[in-house]
Amino acid sequence: MHHARRTCALALAGALLFGIAACGGDDDDDTTTATTEAAAAEPDAGTATTEAAAEPTGLCAELPPSEEATEGATKTTVIAEDYEFFAAQALSLGGQQAVTLINQGEEVHELFIGRIDPSETRTVEELASASEPPETVTMIGIGIACPGAKTQFNVDLSTPGRYVAICNIPVGTTPDSDPEAEPSGPPHSSEGMVQEFTIA
């Protein structure tokens, strides 16, 4: 896969850790929403819009738009803060999911979801710190949100096995970051934004 925009390349620079660089139905009111209490308190957490307090500018103006929920998908909400995920274990419900990423931190965050090959025996922490992009991780979906905003994307988590939820945006990336600058700083995953979940 390839970068859709130069600014997207900055936002997704951390996803290159896994050799991935990517940007990017009908609504169904009968789907189940899996949230933490914090997510439940967030109004319209499952909507398909990326919202911010003001019109997005700079880096935030170039992020990919939300997707409409796939018909019949389970609506799942994951909260991102600096530097941890909340409710990411809800992804282990599996199946078709419309995932809403809500960014309650002060930096830009992504939710990269990848399937780990059954042959892989390393932990997600070892995969995240590998010197070479592991070929044993396949991207399932990704969403990026600026502080105070949210985005929705669809994932197919119907295949049993090990998965990783990770944010590899470089530490210090904010809406004011230069979208043309080469990313620097360690990835958010090095600060703890990496979780493994299993689908039975």
ZIGI-V425527 format. One record per pair of residues at least 4 apart in sequence whose ideal C-beta (glycine too) atoms are under 7 Angstrom apart, sorted by the first residue. I is the first residue (numbers start at 1). J is the second residue. Records with the same first field share a line. If there is no record, write none. Layout:
# ZIGI-V425527
I->J ; J
This chain:
# ZIGI-V425527
1->20 ; 21 ; 22
2->21
3->8 ; 9 ; 21
4->8 ; 23 ; 64
5->23 ; 62
6->179 ; 180
7->11 ; 59 ; 62 ; 179
8->12 ; 23 ; 62 ; 64
9->13 ; 21
10->59 ; 177 ; 179 ; 183
11->59 ; 63 ; 108 ; 110 ; 144 ; 169
12->21 ; 22 ; 23 ; 110
13->170 ; 183
14->168 ; 169 ; 170 ; 187 ; 188
15->20 ; 21 ; 110 ; 112 ; 142 ; 168
16->20 ; 21 ; 133
17->128 ; 133 ; 168 ; 187
18->114 ; 133 ; 134 ; 137 ; 139
19->133 ; 135
20->139
22->139 ; 142
23->64
24->64
25->68 ; 69 ; 70 ; 71 ; 154
26->68 ; 71
27->68 ; 69
28->69 ; 71 ; 72 ; 73
31->72 ; 73 ; 74 ; 75
32->74 ; 75
33->46 ; 75 ; 77
34->74 ; 76 ; 77 ; 87 ; 90 ; 93
35->39 ; 40 ; 45 ; 77 ; 87
36->79 ; 86 ; 87
37->41
38->42 ; 79 ; 86
39->45 ; 77 ; 79 ; 87 ; 102
42->102
45->77 ; 100 ; 102
46->75 ; 77 ; 100
48->66 ; 67 ; 68 ; 69 ; 152
49->66
50->65 ; 66 ; 145 ; 149 ; 150 ; 151
51->149 ; 150
52->56 ; 60 ; 146 ; 148 ; 149
53->148
56->60 ; 61 ; 146
57->61
58->175 ; 176 ; 179
59->108 ; 175 ; 177 ; 179
60->146 ; 175
62->179
63->144 ; 146
64->144
66->151 ; 152
67->152 ; 153 ; 154
69->73 ; 75 ; 98 ; 152 ; 154
70->96 ; 98 ; 154
72->96
73->96 ; 97 ; 98 ; 154
74->93 ; 95 ; 96 ; 97
75->98 ; 100
76->90 ; 91 ; 97 ; 99
77->87 ; 100 ; 102
78->85 ; 87 ; 88 ; 99 ; 101 ; 111
79->85 ; 86 ; 87 ; 102 ; 104
80->85 ; 101 ; 102 ; 103 ; 104 ; 105 ; 109 ; 111 ; 145 ; 167
81->104 ; 105
82->105 ; 106 ; 107
83->188 ; 191 ; 192 ; 193
84->192 ; 193
85->165 ; 193 ; 195
88->165 ; 195 ; 197
89->197
91->97 ; 113 ; 157 ; 163 ; 165 ; 197
92->197 ; 198 ; 199
94->157 ; 158 ; 199
95->157 ; 158
96->156 ; 158
97->155 ; 157
98->152 ; 154
99->111 ; 141 ; 143 ; 152 ; 153 ; 155
100->150 ; 152
101->111 ; 143 ; 145 ; 150 ; 151
102->145 ; 150
103->109 ; 145 ; 146 ; 147 ; 148 ; 149 ; 150
105->109 ; 147
106->147 ; 174
107->147 ; 169 ; 172 ; 173 ; 174
108->144 ; 146 ; 169 ; 173 ; 174 ; 175
109->145 ; 167 ; 169 ; 188
110->142 ; 143 ; 144 ; 167 ; 168 ; 169
111->142 ; 143 ; 165 ; 167
112->139 ; 142 ; 166 ; 167 ; 168
113->140 ; 141 ; 142 ; 155 ; 163 ; 165
114->137 ; 138 ; 139 ; 140 ; 163 ; 164
115->138 ; 140 ; 159 ; 161 ; 163
116->120 ; 136 ; 137 ; 161 ; 162 ; 163 ; 164
117->136
118->161
119->136
120->136
122->126 ; 127
124->128 ; 164 ; 194 ; 196
125->129 ; 194
126->130
127->134 ; 137 ; 164
128->166 ; 189 ; 194
130->134
137->164
140->155 ; 156 ; 157
141->153 ; 154 ; 155
142->153
143->151 ; 153
144->151
145->149 ; 150 ; 151
146->175
147->175
157->163 ; 199
160->199 ; 200
161->199
162->196 ; 198
163->196 ; 197 ; 199
164->194 ; 196
165->195 ; 197
166->189 ; 193 ; 194
167->188 ; 189 ; 193
168->187 ; 188 ; 189
169->173 ; 187 ; 188
170->183 ; 184 ; 185 ; 187
171->185 ; 186 ; 188 ; 191
172->185
173->177
177->181
186->190
188->193
189->193 ; 194
